[in-house]
């Protein structure tokens, strides 16, 4: 009887050890994902803050009057114009969820915070989708049909060099300057575009705040992962 009990204890010990090895593997992979995610969030926080500031600056922009000022405006407008989407670094969590192995993690708080983080991903994705529609309707659909964009790049050089090259501002003709001035004046006074700049400033600030909240959540999860990895549970 004693031999059987000892054998069962050894078997349980071995099973627990296997489960812990699997858990540690997931924890280490989570830790790697979270480090990447913190960097990604910092990048998005800076990006959204810059977009908000630039969008607001368009509302008080002084109409440019020479090639240098026009070029500066286009560079500013491009910062609003171009679009960047947040892509989560959550491969380990997706694997845990899709494989049904989330319960491999023994820390209930860790599982809860991971599920809450996943909700944050969904919230940001939905907000970006809503914001994208506003960009298409009030910025792209206004600017693309009515103005020339990227005026200061030599697109004829692309087939030869494979690169986008800036043209020399000194060779721009006065007629071209006058045309660009007129288009920029039109943009700056266009009601739809001005409302779009207000929406962009507001929504980018809101998204920045969502990423700041996400960053706190990631730090909380990272601390729990470190605690679990350093706990006595892995000392078999």
C-alpha positions, 0 to 999 in steps of 0.5 A: 500500500505504501509503495502504491501511495509513493508511486502516485505521489511521484506520478502527481509530482511528474504531472505537476512538473510537466504542467509547470514547465508548460506554464513557464514556457507560456509565461516567458513567451508572454513576457517577450510579447509584453516587452514588444507591446510596451514599445509599440504602445509608446510609439502609438502614444507619440504618434497619436499625440503628434497627429492631434497637435498637427491637426489642431495646427491646421486650423490656425495655419497661415496660408503659405506664399512661397515654395518653402512655405508651401512645402512646409504646409504639405509636410504638416498636412501629410502628418495628418493625412497618412494613416497608421493602424495599431497591430497588437503583439499578442501571439501568445495570448491568442495561442492560449485562447485558441488552444484552450490552454488559458487555464494552464496559467494558475494565476487567476489575476493574470488571466483576468488582466489578459482578458481585460487587455484583449477587450482594450485591443477590441476597443481600439480597433473599433475606434480606429475603424470609426475614425478611418471612416471619418478620414475617408469621408472628410479628408481623403474624399475632400482633398483627393478630387480637388487638390494636387498632393505630394507636389514636391516629389519627382515621380518621373524618377521612380521607374529609373531609381526606385526611389522617391526624390524631392524636387528642387524648390528653386525650379518651381515656376510662379504659375505652379506656386500660384496654383498650389497657393489657391488649392491650399487656401481652398483647403484651409477654408473648406468647412468639411476639412476644418471639421475633419481637423477638429475630429482628428485632433479630438479622436487622436487625443482619445486614442492616445489616452486609450493607449496610455491606459493600455500601457498601465495594463501591460505593466500590471500584467508584466509584473504578474508574469515576473512574479510567477516566473520568480515564484517557488512554483517552478522549483521542482 
